[in-house]
Amino acid sequence: MSFDLAGYLAERKKIIEQALDRYLPPENTYPEKIHQAVRYSIFAGGKRIRPILMLASYEIFRSDYERVLAFACALEMIHTYSLIHDDLPAMDDDDFRRGKPTSHKVFGEATAILAGDALQAEAFRLMAEAGIKEGLEPERVIWAIYELANSAGLSGLVSGQIMDLEKQGKKYTEKELEFIHRHKTASLIRASIKIGAILAGAEKKEIKALEEFGERIGLAFQIMDDILDIVGGEKLGKPIGSDQKKQKATYPALLGLNKSEERAKALVEQAFKFLEDFEEKAEPLRAIARFLIEREY
Amino acid sequence: MSFDLAGYLAERKKIIEQALDRYLPPENTYPEKIHQAVRYSIFAGGKRIRPILMLASYEIFRSDYERVLAFACALEMIHTYSLIHDDLPAMDDDDFRRGKPTSHKVFGEATAILAGDALQAEAFRLMAEAGIKEGLEPERVIWAIYELANSAGLSGLVSGQIMDLEKQGKKYTEKELEFIHRHKTASLIRASIKIGAILAGAEKKEIKALEEFGERIGLAFQIMDDILDIVGGEKLGKPIGSDQKKQKATYPALLGLNKSEERAKALVEQAFKFLEDFEEKAEPLRAIARFLIEREY
């Protein structure tokens, strides 16, 4: 089946960025500084993979994706907040992200911390607001909020990030490395795909299958990220080798480049099995998954 | 009417702290460091005023407060997260809070940032989870989540904190000072009282009256906080005069001590008018409001 992935990704990216622009208060809202900082990081680029995955999952079951765009934007807000905080001097201390100075380099540390804090709150505000306005099934809205909060908190991003910091320059086992990747990256990617299915009214069995798919491509995505940090990528926008310099726990460092790439590909193959029942309706999800392990940025 | 406020506050504090203990994962949960940091700040003391206000508001309408305890705990989690981040070196740079070393002094900056981030996410997770489990009206649960997110984000805490930082050592108008206090403090106190009424199934008019009450006592509460920072209080647990040292925007600095105290008392008097329709059912709320302007800690 032919599927124009590049066109699809570009169109979706545009739709999501337009929605983000609608949902965020204008830059000149008082106090201007925090609104500028929030918009700076949200519009600093990015593939918008999480919202794109959420919408693709939703569209297996329903076509009226406009009513869940707010949830897609909430996912991007949580992702962006986590990047702003990860880049802070007390954390990874990164000066550049996607080729642009990081938030604390532009606005100072206090504003960067607060911009991340605001984006986390705004993500939940936006989901709740859409839940009230869009006529969605309220139980499903609460479930979606639960999944996003769960993937962001102690069971997700935060625990991944703390172990990532903890293991820099230290010995680590494969099990610890997997914990980091599962929490820091796979958690939010899995939640994105799950939330799409939840909001579309999918059955429990279907949601479970998509969750399994999401977990595997989330892990594969992070392995490829680690690989790209070494081999570089045209549009990566950050210095090559920064993981090595920081002595981060990564798959290439533990298993080597070839084995890591094999691992990522095997995970995507496994992931595809969970899409079988959805037949051609899951073609966009398959195409995105393939892209995740073939991309150069 | 006689009302044993001290006994009431002590009992409620205990109930809320027991609930917080139940809702937060144990300290030995992997990764231990972040779970320790989260519990350290949550159990570092505090009056638990926000959850107490929420329950008192709920109980104007219903007596079965156990089913909304998770929401009360969520309010305390948001409050605690904001304190952890406010104390950071890049923000207010405070070493002590309630007589104990602040989170970043004990666990380091990265962990303190992440502990705050985790508490924000856990607050929303907990509300959504209780919304699913406790058989509450789903529309009301979503509304409550909306109010909390709204009071925490760009329309609340975050904008208050950024203006608070912005105005340190600078000239400020009474309007700017009021903006800071309304957003940094009144916002979450108002939300606490509003959420109690929302979850109890109160009518719009009743919710509005309680919101007006909350806004005013929230503002009075912050003015008293500023006053206590100067005159000190037995159980305050932080150095006296720290606002002055930082040249913070405060009411006593702008209007003097006497006028500030008058202002706080006038706000509480105004606030009481909005409770009239609730008659003796609002007695706990009145007693807490009186306590807020007579307290020494």
Interface residues (C-beta under 8 A of the other chain):
Chain A: P25 T29 Y30 P31 K33 I34 H35 V38 Y81 H85 L88 A90 M91 G108 E109 A110 T111 I113 L114 G116 D117 A118 Q120 A121 E122 F124 R125 M127 A128 E129 G131 I132 P138 E139 V141 I142 W143 I145 Y146 L148 A149 N150 A152 G153 L154 G156 L157 V158 S159 Q161 I162 M163 L165 E166
Chain B: P25 T29 Y30 P31 K33 I34 H35 V38 Y81 H85 L88 A90 M91 G108 E109 A110 T111 I113 L114 G116 D117 A118 Q120 A121 E122 F124 R125 M127 A128 E129 G131 I132 P138 E139 V141 I142 W143 I145 Y146 L148 A149 N150 A152 G153 L154 G156 L157 V158 S159 Q161 I162 M163 L165 E166
